[in-house]
């Protein structure tokens, strides 16, 4: 997790580690992003989805896909209904947005953390569009 600080409410630590993962995930999401819903079956969550609004007035539908390897593998974040401009930087080949590289993921991070990272990305995207698609705002890193 080198390179960025993490809000302690968004990570798994202490008593969280002795409780069922998805019960804690639901609590963390409800505290930070109450409009996001969990999808899947009773035994397996496949995604969390909801809307994020930017400081520029944009609204984006966000889907965080939870793979079979979760929590050891990083979830993928998509903007399924957004009309993303061609040539948008910081996206992976599968169309997901790059909120972090796979090697930055830790099983102590939560789905609410990924939604937080998506909120940063959509704000940067709105800024990039407003500034004529020049330089992507903020510090970049290779994918």
N, C-alpha and C positions, 0 to 999 in steps of 0.2 A: 504494500500500500504506500510505498514511498512516493513522494511527489505531491500529495494532497492530504489535507486534514479531513477527518471524518467526524461528523456530529455523533456523539456517543449514543444518542437515542436511535441511531440507524444501524448500529452494529450489534452483534450477539456477544454477550459477555456475562460473567457472573451467573446469576440464577437463570438467565435465558437459556443457558446451555443444558440445564437439567429438565427443561420442559419440551413438549412436542414442538418441532420447528414451525409448522404452519400455524399453530395457535399463536406463537409469538410474532410471526410474520403478520398475521391479521391485526394484532394489537398495534404493532409499529405502523402499519399502513393506516389504520383508523386514526391514529394520533397525528400523522403527518399529511395524509392525502385521503380524507374521508370519502371523497367521491370515486375512488378507485374500487373496482369490484374484482373478486377472485373468480376464475373460471376453471372448469375441469370436473372431475368426479369427486365423490366424497373421500376417496383414498389418494387422489393425485391432483394437485394444482397444475394446470398447463399454462396459465397466463394470469396476469393482472392487467386490467384495462381501465382507462378513464381519460378525462380531459385535463389539459394543462393550458393555462393562459399566460401570455407573456406580458412584459412591462410595456410592450408596444401595441397591445390590443389584439394580438393574434391568439387564436385558440387552436390547439392541436389534440387530436385523439391519439393516445399513446397505448401501445400494447407491449408489455414486457413478457416475452415467451420464456417459460421455465422448461428447460430440457430435462431429459432423463438423468443427467449427471448432476443436477442441482442438489445440494448447494456447492458442490466441488467444481462445477463448471459454470462459467459466467452466463447469466441470462442474456438474451438478445432483445434489443429494443427497436421497435418498428413504429412508424407513423402511417398506419394502413390507409387512412382516408385523406391524408394530406397530398396536395399537389406540389411536391418538392421540385424546385427548379432544376433543370438539367445542369450538370456540372457542379452540383453542390458538394463541397468538400466534407470530409469526415463522415464518410459512409463506407460500409463494407460492401463487398461484391454481392452479397445476398440481399442488399437493400436496407439492411438494418443500419441504424445510426451509430456512430462510434462515440460512445460515452466513456469508454475505457478499453484498453487492450486486454486480451485474455490473461496475459502474465501479470496484470495489475489486480486481478480478481482474487478475493480471499473468501473462504467459506464463512467468515465472521461478518461479512456484509449482508445486508438485507435487500429484499425487493423494494422497500421504501427508499433505500439508498439509490437503487437504480432509477427510480422515478425522479429522485432529486437530481441525479446526473442528467436525465432526459430534460428536466426543466431548464437546466443551464444550457443544454444544447439548443432547445427551441428558442430561447432568448437570443443566443448567438446567431442562430439562423435568421431570425427576424431582423436583427441588427445588420447582418450581412446583406440581406435583401434591400433594406432601407438605404444602405451605403453603396448601392450600385454593384453589388457582387464583386467587390474588390478583395481586400485582404480579410480573411476570417478573423473575427475579434478574439483576442486572448492568445495565450500561448498554445502553439500547436505541437503535436508530436507525431512521429511516423506510426503508421498502422502495421 
